[in-house]
């Protein structure tokens, strides 16, 4: 019976592979994912409404986060000669479980975090307060942090173009309904810099980010990602260059299954990567 079960599981994976490949290839490399609901994808909202950010489901992002922040601080040093964000207004688009917001506040930024899921907004607010639990630090952090339950195009309508010095959106664009609207809205909000991290749409990313991560190693739950919605760097560039930004750097991030950690790799952008752009 075990052999039959394994055979059926392999057949299921192969069927999902074929469906995802056909869907992704049919969409082509440069077309956005359109929806009358704008950038918000109802199925993705429901999925992330039930995510346990404090448990095993949030562990994959926690493992990646130090590498993401090292890349971000390296870019800050290269552009500004310092690795902090003191005095800058920064947007965290799709704050999720609050990892990025906590780091941005710690770097001295005035942060506005948004997410379409109210429970994520509440969790991020509590996480920022907890990370700065000493009385004086907590008061300063609250004064520099605000979380809103909204989506990026609504934030743009409310705040206007160039409202933020830096706009960051990490591991979000592959979950939205309208990719081009999402990216153009992020770009319009950014006065100086834009940071997007996501997963490339390649055969390698399907093998590693879906088959291996979801169905073999169990790093993230099955169904977390849709390969057809993974985003190639050229697709990001097409959308943000149209809004007056230029690409500064695309840095790959590589998972080490032996240590469970992540490394930066400028040559390996075919799975996870982080893109830096500026005006």
C-alpha positions as CSV (number, residue, x, y, z in Angstrom):
1,X,0.0,0.0,0.0
2,X,2.9,2.3,0.7
3,X,4.2,1.8,-2.9
4,X,0.8,2.6,-4.3
5,X,0.5,5.7,-2.2
6,X,3.9,7.0,-3.4
7,X,3.0,6.3,-7.0
8,X,-0.2,8.2,-6.7
9,X,1.7,11.1,-5.0
10,X,4.2,11.2,-7.9
11,X,1.4,11.1,-10.4
12,X,-0.3,14.1,-8.6
13,X,2.9,16.1,-8.7
14,X,3.4,15.4,-12.4
15,X,-0.2,16.4,-13.2
16,X,0.3,19.7,-11.2
17,X,3.6,20.3,-13.0
18,X,2.0,19.9,-16.4
19,X,-0.9,22.2,-15.6
20,X,1.3,24.9,-14.1
21,X,3.8,24.8,-17.0
22,X,0.9,25.1,-19.6
23,X,-0.6,28.0,-17.6
24,X,2.7,29.9,-17.2
25,X,3.9,29.4,-20.8
26,X,0.5,30.4,-22.2
27,X,0.6,33.6,-20.3
28,X,4.0,34.5,-21.7
29,X,6.9,36.2,-20.1
30,X,5.7,39.8,-20.1
31,X,2.0,39.9,-19.6
32,X,0.4,41.0,-16.3
33,X,-2.2,39.0,-14.4
34,X,-5.4,41.1,-14.8
35,X,-8.4,41.2,-12.5
36,X,-11.3,43.5,-12.1
37,X,-10.5,43.5,-8.3
38,X,-7.2,45.3,-8.9
39,X,-4.2,43.8,-7.2
40,X,-6.0,41.9,-4.5
41,X,-6.4,38.2,-5.2
42,X,-9.2,36.8,-3.1
43,X,-7.8,33.2,-3.0
44,X,-4.4,34.6,-1.8
45,X,-6.1,36.8,0.9
46,X,-7.9,33.7,2.2
47,X,-4.7,31.7,2.2
48,X,-2.7,34.3,4.1
49,X,-5.5,35.0,6.5
50,X,-4.9,31.6,8.1
51,X,-1.1,31.6,8.1
52,X,0.6,31.0,11.4
53,X,3.5,33.6,11.2
54,X,4.8,32.6,14.6
55,X,5.0,28.9,13.8
56,X,6.5,26.6,11.3
57,X,4.7,28.4,8.4
58,X,6.6,31.6,9.1
59,X,10.0,29.8,9.5
60,X,10.9,29.8,5.8
61,X,10.7,33.6,5.7
62,X,12.6,34.0,9.0
63,X,15.4,31.9,7.6
64,X,15.6,34.1,4.5
65,X,15.2,37.5,6.2
66,X,18.7,38.0,7.4
67,X,20.0,37.6,3.9
68,X,17.4,39.9,2.5
69,X,18.3,42.6,5.1
70,X,22.1,42.2,4.4
71,X,21.4,42.8,0.7
72,X,19.3,45.9,1.5
73,X,21.9,47.3,3.9
74,X,24.7,46.7,1.4
75,X,22.7,48.7,-1.2
76,X,22.1,51.5,1.3
77,X,25.8,51.7,2.0
78,X,26.6,51.8,-1.8
79,X,24.0,54.5,-2.5
80,X,24.1,56.6,0.7
81,X,27.3,55.7,2.5
82,X,25.4,54.4,5.5
83,X,23.3,51.4,6.3
84,X,20.4,53.0,8.2
85,X,17.2,54.7,7.2
86,X,17.1,57.5,9.8
87,X,14.8,60.3,8.7
88,X,13.4,58.5,5.7
89,X,9.8,57.6,5.1
90,X,9.5,54.0,4.0
91,X,6.6,51.8,2.8
92,X,6.4,48.1,3.5
93,X,4.0,46.7,0.9
94,X,2.4,43.4,2.0
95,X,3.8,43.4,5.5
96,X,2.6,39.8,6.3
97,X,4.0,38.8,9.6
98,X,6.0,42.0,10.2
99,X,9.6,40.8,9.8
100,X,10.5,43.6,7.4
101,X,8.6,46.3,9.3
102,X,10.5,45.4,12.5
103,X,13.8,45.7,10.7
104,X,12.9,49.0,9.0
105,X,11.9,50.5,12.3
106,X,15.1,49.3,13.9
107,X,17.0,51.1,11.1
108,X,15.4,54.4,12.0
109,X,12.8,54.7,9.3
110,X,9.3,56.2,9.6
111,X,7.4,53.1,8.4
112,X,3.9,52.7,6.8
113,X,3.1,49.0,6.5
114,X,0.1,47.8,4.5
115,X,-1.6,44.5,4.0
116,X,-5.0,43.4,2.7
117,X,-5.4,41.0,5.6
118,X,-6.5,42.7,8.9
119,X,-5.0,40.0,11.1
120,X,-1.6,40.5,9.4
121,X,-1.9,44.3,10.1
122,X,-2.7,43.5,13.8
123,X,0.1,40.9,14.1
124,X,2.7,43.3,12.5
125,X,1.7,46.1,14.9
126,X,2.1,43.8,17.9
127,X,5.4,42.5,16.6
128,X,6.9,45.9,16.1
129,X,5.8,46.9,19.7
130,X,7.2,43.7,21.1
131,X,10.5,44.2,19.3
132,X,10.9,47.6,20.9
133,X,9.5,46.6,24.3
134,X,11.6,49.0,26.5
135,X,9.5,52.0,27.4
136,X,11.5,54.7,25.6
137,X,12.2,52.6,22.5
138,X,8.5,51.5,22.3
139,X,7.3,55.1,22.4
140,X,9.7,56.1,19.7
141,X,8.8,53.0,17.6
142,X,5.1,53.7,17.8
143,X,5.7,57.3,16.7
144,X,7.5,56.0,13.6
145,X,5.2,53.1,12.7
146,X,1.8,52.8,11.3
147,X,0.0,49.8,9.8
148,X,-3.0,50.0,7.5
149,X,-5.4,47.4,6.1
150,X,-5.3,48.4,2.4
151,X,-3.8,47.6,-1.0
152,X,-1.1,49.4,-2.9
153,X,-3.2,51.3,-5.4
154,X,-5.4,52.6,-2.6
155,X,-2.3,53.7,-0.8
156,X,-1.2,55.5,-3.9
157,X,-4.6,57.2,-4.3
158,X,-4.4,58.4,-0.7
159,X,-0.7,59.4,-0.4
160,X,0.1,60.4,-4.0
161,X,3.2,59.8,-6.2
162,X,6.6,60.0,-4.5
163,X,5.1,59.8,-1.0
164,X,7.9,57.5,0.3
165,X,11.7,57.7,0.0
166,X,11.9,54.0,-0.3
167,X,9.2,51.4,-1.1
168,X,9.9,47.7,-0.3
169,X,7.8,44.7,-1.1
170,X,9.3,41.3,-0.3
171,X,7.8,38.0,-1.5
172,X,4.5,39.6,-2.4
173,X,4.3,40.3,-6.1
174,X,4.0,36.6,-6.9
175,X,0.7,36.5,-4.9
176,X,-1.1,39.5,-6.5
177,X,-3.9,39.4,-9.1
178,X,-2.7,42.3,-11.3
179,X,1.1,42.3,-11.4
180,X,1.6,45.3,-13.6
181,X,-0.8,47.5,-11.6
182,X,1.0,46.4,-8.4
183,X,4.5,47.1,-9.7
184,X,3.5,50.5,-11.3
185,X,1.8,51.6,-8.1
186,X,4.9,50.7,-6.0
187,X,7.1,52.5,-8.5
188,X,4.9,55.7,-8.4
189,X,5.0,55.7,-4.6
190,X,8.8,55.6,-4.5
191,X,10.6,59.0,-4.5
192,X,14.1,57.5,-4.4
193,X,14.3,53.7,-4.3
194,X,12.3,50.5,-4.8
195,X,13.1,47.0,-3.6
196,X,11.3,44.0,-4.9
197,X,12.1,40.4,-4.0
198,X,10.3,37.4,-5.5
199,X,10.8,34.1,-7.3
200,X,11.8,33.8,-10.9
201,X,9.7,31.8,-13.3
202,X,12.0,29.1,-14.6
203,X,12.1,25.4,-14.7
204,X,14.6,25.4,-11.9
205,X,12.3,27.4,-9.7
206,X,9.5,24.9,-10.3
207,X,11.7,22.1,-9.3
208,X,13.1,23.8,-6.2
209,X,10.5,26.3,-5.0
210,X,7.4,24.1,-5.5
211,X,8.3,20.4,-5.9
212,X,11.2,20.4,-3.5
213,X,10.1,23.1,-1.0
214,X,6.4,22.2,-0.9
215,X,6.1,18.5,-1.6
216,X,9.5,16.9,-0.7
217,X,11.1,18.9,2.1
218,X,7.9,20.6,3.4
219,X,9.6,23.9,3.9
220,X,6.3,25.7,3.1
221,X,2.8,24.2,2.9
222,X,1.7,22.6,-0.4
223,X,-0.2,25.2,-2.5
224,X,1.7,28.2,-1.1
225,X,2.9,29.2,-4.6
226,X,1.6,29.1,-8.1
227,X,4.5,28.7,-10.6
228,X,2.5,30.5,-13.3
229,X,2.6,33.7,-11.1
230,X,6.3,33.7,-10.5
231,X,7.9,36.8,-12.0
232,X,10.9,37.2,-14.2
233,X,13.2,40.2,-13.6
234,X,12.4,41.6,-17.1
235,X,8.7,41.7,-16.2
236,X,9.5,43.8,-13.1
237,X,11.8,46.1,-15.1
238,X,9.2,46.6,-17.9
239,X,6.7,47.9,-15.4
240,X,8.9,50.0,-13.2
241,X,11.1,51.5,-16.0
242,X,7.8,52.9,-17.5
243,X,7.5,54.9,-14.3
244,X,10.9,56.5,-14.5
245,X,12.9,54.0,-12.4
246,X,16.1,52.2,-13.5
247,X,17.5,48.9,-12.3
248,X,20.6,49.2,-10.1
249,X,21.1,45.6,-9.2
250,X,19.5,42.1,-9.3
251,X,20.9,39.8,-6.6
252,X,20.2,36.1,-6.3
253,X,19.5,34.4,-3.0
254,X,20.3,30.8,-2.7
255,X,19.0,28.3,-0.1
256,X,21.5,25.9,1.5
257,X,19.6,22.7,2.4
258,X,22.5,21.5,4.6
259,X,22.4,24.5,6.9
260,X,18.9,25.8,6.3
261,X,20.4,29.2,5.7
262,X,20.5,31.6,2.7
263,X,23.4,33.2,0.8
264,X,23.6,36.1,-1.7
265,X,24.7,35.1,-5.2
266,X,24.9,37.7,-8.0
267,X,25.1,34.9,-10.6
268,X,22.2,32.7,-9.4
269,X,19.0,34.7,-10.0
270,X,17.0,31.8,-11.5
271,X,15.0,31.1,-8.3
272,X,14.9,33.6,-5.5
273,X,16.2,37.2,-6.2
274,X,16.0,40.7,-4.9
275,X,15.8,43.7,-7.3
276,X,17.0,47.2,-6.5
277,X,15.8,50.2,-8.5
278,X,16.1,54.0,-8.2
279,X,15.3,57.3,-9.9
